[in-house]
Amino acid sequence: MRAIVRNASLRSFRVWQRDMDVYLTNWKTEFLPPLSEPVLYVFAFGFGLGSLIHRVPYEGRDLTYIRFMAPGIVSIAVMFWSYFETTYSSFVRMYYQRTFDAILATPLLVEDVILGELLWGTTKALIASTIMLGILWALGLVAWPSGLWVIPVALAGGAMFSAMGLVVTAVTKNISSFNLPMFLMITPMFTFSGTFFPVGILPKWAVWIAWCLPLTHVSYVVRAAVLGLPRAQVVWSCLYILGFAVVFTALALKLMKRRLIQ
């Protein structure tokens, strides 16, 4: 593992640059989804379902449902855009397009390719969450200046989910196999991580499970930033996110290197 980390270098930004160039070439189709997604969620859940729920008690405050739900949409964007970039997109570049093989024909090392993919997945999470944050600000749903903390949270959370995606990609033999971790990992986090309802209303055993999920901590910190509700729990959630990001990055480097040199 020390050798893998030692081989990583700033050359990984060349891989990131390649992915960015492709993104800018297709910016119209890449930009539209993160722009339209929060609007659809806000109107469907915030205004639609919110008209039935009205108020949500959270952290000692009585919030409208749309104010509670909106930060959850940002945290979902952090997970989806980083995870999908380093699973389906990375797998296509690795297996179908043979982009990784072409890169490895240059002076770049395997570690540079892996870290470059992780950096790009993190960047996609940052882009999507920043766009969503701007839209929610336009709707008057963001407290300032605490809302700016969403940006570093998106970076850390994006790195964590990008690394998780690379771990999955490293052990996935074909693209259809991505359905299994999607069903077992991503969908449960999407529904039970405090994105659409407070975790505290779940049964006690389910609350413990929910707090073990990475998205729960991202959602908690993002909501604290967007609503301007600093709590001591935020520190522990930040440490959880950073710790998981480091662990999964190390694991992704090890497993992806084994996959690419086969």
Legacy VTK file of the C-alpha trace (Angstrom):
# vtk DataFile Version 3.0
C-alpha trace
ASCII
DATASET POLYDATA
POINTS 262 float
0.000 0.000 0.000
2.874 2.389 0.757
4.272 1.774 -2.723
0.887 2.557 -4.276
0.589 5.839 -2.400
4.201 6.711 -3.188
3.616 6.214 -6.922
0.700 8.661 -6.963
1.627 12.105 -8.259
0.283 15.376 -9.608
0.221 13.726 -13.017
-3.212 12.452 -12.021
-4.491 15.945 -12.841
-3.783 15.127 -16.496
-6.413 12.400 -16.276
-8.726 14.880 -14.586
-7.989 17.369 -17.382
-8.878 14.799 -20.024
-12.246 14.135 -18.351
-12.863 17.872 -17.973
-12.163 18.445 -21.676
-14.739 15.796 -22.572
-17.209 17.396 -20.146
-16.731 20.841 -21.695
-17.176 19.385 -25.176
-20.554 17.918 -24.143
-21.415 20.658 -21.650
-24.995 21.121 -22.861
-26.071 17.572 -22.072
-23.839 17.438 -18.981
-25.085 20.734 -17.558
-28.841 20.280 -18.029
-29.477 17.343 -15.635
-28.015 18.980 -12.485
-29.809 22.186 -13.428
-33.246 20.626 -13.885
-33.059 17.925 -11.187
-33.422 20.202 -8.138
-36.292 22.072 -9.744
-38.159 18.797 -10.352
-37.489 17.518 -6.827
-38.393 20.811 -5.185
-41.666 21.151 -7.055
-42.646 17.462 -6.823
-41.694 16.862 -3.187
-41.302 20.325 -1.707
-44.403 21.997 -3.077
-46.410 18.852 -3.875
-45.852 16.573 -0.902
-45.063 19.594 1.262
-48.614 20.886 0.818
-49.795 17.762 2.675
-47.081 17.557 5.348
-46.859 21.285 6.110
-44.422 21.321 9.092
-41.497 19.101 10.135
-39.940 19.249 13.654
-36.155 19.164 13.332
-33.371 19.982 15.817
-35.755 21.923 18.042
-37.187 23.977 15.170
-40.458 23.765 13.270
-39.637 23.808 9.546
-41.724 23.785 6.421
-41.252 20.524 4.571
-39.606 22.212 1.596
-36.964 23.816 3.831
-36.233 20.461 5.437
-36.172 18.512 2.185
-34.149 20.931 0.025
-30.739 20.256 1.684
-31.366 16.542 1.254
-31.529 17.082 -2.510
-28.060 18.619 -2.430
-26.644 15.659 -0.492
-28.259 13.231 -2.931
-26.561 15.089 -5.787
-23.187 14.675 -4.063
-23.711 10.913 -3.860
-25.278 10.284 -7.270
-22.968 12.378 -9.417
-19.748 11.104 -7.843
-20.793 7.458 -7.488
-22.203 7.099 -10.994
-19.175 8.819 -12.515
-16.772 6.315 -10.969
-18.932 3.259 -11.629
-20.763 3.287 -14.961
-18.674 6.037 -16.584
-15.330 4.730 -15.320
-16.241 1.193 -16.348
-17.061 2.369 -19.874
-13.748 4.206 -20.109
-11.881 1.196 -18.730
-13.611 -1.710 -20.463
-15.363 -0.482 -23.615
-13.489 2.621 -24.736
-10.090 1.354 -23.521
-9.271 4.906 -22.442
-7.237 3.683 -19.479
-5.084 1.527 -21.751
-4.352 4.545 -23.930
-3.438 6.665 -20.917
-1.150 3.974 -19.540
0.756 4.017 -22.834
1.986 7.466 -21.740
4.385 8.166 -18.824
1.413 8.164 -16.416
1.183 5.322 -13.903
-1.792 3.230 -12.848
-2.074 5.235 -9.628
-2.350 8.445 -11.652
-5.286 7.036 -13.609
-7.097 5.916 -10.458
-6.612 9.199 -8.614
-7.534 11.142 -11.748
-10.846 9.289 -11.906
-11.439 9.925 -8.216
-10.705 13.630 -8.644
-13.080 13.867 -11.575
-15.875 12.112 -9.691
-15.340 14.565 -6.837
-15.474 17.457 -9.298
-18.764 16.234 -10.747
-20.232 16.175 -7.229
-18.960 19.704 -6.629
-20.405 21.012 -9.908
-23.818 19.452 -9.339
-24.097 20.506 -5.692
-22.989 24.073 -6.472
-25.603 24.388 -9.224
-28.273 23.046 -6.897
-27.173 25.339 -4.092
-27.541 28.319 -6.430
-31.055 27.285 -7.425
-32.101 26.746 -3.815
-30.647 30.162 -2.960
-32.773 31.701 -5.724
-35.806 30.065 -4.099
-34.856 31.576 -0.727
-34.047 28.229 0.886
-30.395 28.812 1.875
-29.044 30.620 4.937
-25.904 32.694 4.318
-22.994 32.651 4.904
-23.272 29.183 6.495
-24.529 27.807 3.167
-21.012 28.175 1.758
-19.928 25.246 3.918
-21.775 23.032 1.450
-18.815 23.419 -0.940
-16.132 21.740 1.252
-18.701 19.146 2.340
-19.407 18.375 -1.327
-15.669 17.944 -1.914
-15.204 15.557 1.004
-18.443 13.692 0.358
-17.738 13.541 -3.368
-14.301 12.034 -2.693
-15.867 9.469 -0.365
-18.556 8.345 -2.811
-16.123 8.466 -5.749
-13.782 6.128 -3.881
-16.709 3.854 -3.030
-17.637 3.792 -6.713
-14.096 2.847 -7.744
-14.089 0.008 -5.207
-17.286 -1.315 -6.789
-15.850 -0.876 -10.289
-12.711 -2.775 -9.299
-14.690 -5.904 -8.379
-17.403 -5.680 -11.052
-16.973 -8.029 -14.018
-19.666 -6.630 -16.313
-21.731 -3.474 -16.463
-25.028 -5.162 -15.586
-23.535 -6.231 -12.240
-23.696 -2.614 -11.073
-27.397 -3.221 -10.403
-26.562 -5.221 -7.269
-24.655 -2.528 -5.297
-27.192 -0.028 -6.584
-29.981 -2.074 -4.991
-28.119 -3.014 -1.818
-26.245 0.225 -1.107
-27.297 3.328 -3.055
-31.086 2.910 -2.963
-31.229 2.300 0.831
-29.081 5.388 1.415
-31.285 7.413 -0.936
-34.409 6.516 1.032
-33.261 6.104 4.664
-30.489 8.679 5.183
-32.523 11.625 6.421
-32.948 13.121 2.968
-36.748 13.175 2.802
-37.654 12.730 6.475
-35.821 13.047 9.823
-33.900 9.931 10.812
-35.224 10.262 14.370
-38.746 9.176 13.416
-37.518 5.683 12.519
-37.569 2.793 15.036
-34.573 2.875 17.354
-32.837 -0.065 15.653
-33.310 1.589 12.265
-31.884 4.880 13.579
-28.638 3.088 14.493
-28.443 1.572 11.020
-29.210 4.906 9.356
-26.355 6.625 11.204
-23.982 3.978 9.879
-24.772 5.031 6.301
-22.396 7.577 4.723
-25.175 9.623 3.120
-26.791 10.216 6.523
-23.733 12.150 7.661
-23.441 14.092 4.400
-27.132 14.947 4.588
-26.830 16.036 8.226
-23.877 18.362 7.602
-25.359 19.825 4.418
-28.664 20.505 6.187
-26.867 22.174 9.083
-25.042 24.436 6.614
-28.064 25.266 4.462
-30.326 25.978 7.440
-27.645 27.671 9.545
-27.995 25.168 12.397
-24.528 24.441 13.828
-24.500 21.471 16.183
-21.768 19.470 17.924
-22.855 16.399 15.953
-21.647 18.149 12.780
-18.032 17.706 13.895
-18.446 13.956 14.311
-20.206 13.660 10.971
-17.372 15.567 9.280
-14.826 13.233 10.860
-16.883 10.254 9.678
-16.916 11.574 6.097
-13.186 12.328 6.071
-12.325 8.974 7.648
-14.420 7.019 5.171
-12.964 9.039 2.283
-9.413 8.111 3.330
-10.222 4.428 3.918
-12.108 3.956 0.654
-9.494 5.898 -1.322
-6.773 3.562 -0.072
-8.965 0.551 -0.844
-9.823 1.894 -4.300
-6.134 2.399 -5.130
-5.324 -1.165 -4.108
-8.242 -2.909 -5.820
-8.272 -0.816 -8.993
-4.527 -1.317 -9.487
-5.044 -5.058 -9.204
-7.850 -4.847 -11.762
-5.941 -2.701 -14.262
-2.742 -4.755 -14.281
-4.578 -8.021 -14.905
LINES 1 263
262 0 1 2 3 4 5 6 7 8 9 10 11 12 13 14 15 16 17 18 19 20 21 22 23 24 25 26 27 28 29 30 31 32 33 34 35 36 37 38 39 40 41 42 43 44 45 46 47 48 49 50 51 52 53 54 55 56 57 58 59 60 61 62 63 64 65 66 67 68 69 70 71 72 73 74 75 76 77 78 79 80 81 82 83 84 85 86 87 88 89 90 91 92 93 94 95 96 97 98 99 100 101 102 103 104 105 106 107 108 109 110 111 112 113 114 115 116 117 118 119 120 121 122 123 124 125 126 127 128 129 130 131 132 133 134 135 136 137 138 139 140 141 142 143 144 145 146 147 148 149 150 151 152 153 154 155 156 157 158 159 160 161 162 163 164 165 166 167 168 169 170 171 172 173 174 175 176 177 178 179 180 181 182 183 184 185 186 187 188 189 190 191 192 193 194 195 196 197 198 199 200 201 202 203 204 205 206 207 208 209 210 211 212 213 214 215 216 217 218 219 220 221 222 223 224 225 226 227 228 229 230 231 232 233 234 235 236 237 238 239 240 241 242 243 244 245 246 247 248 249 250 251 252 253 254 255 256 257 258 259 260 261
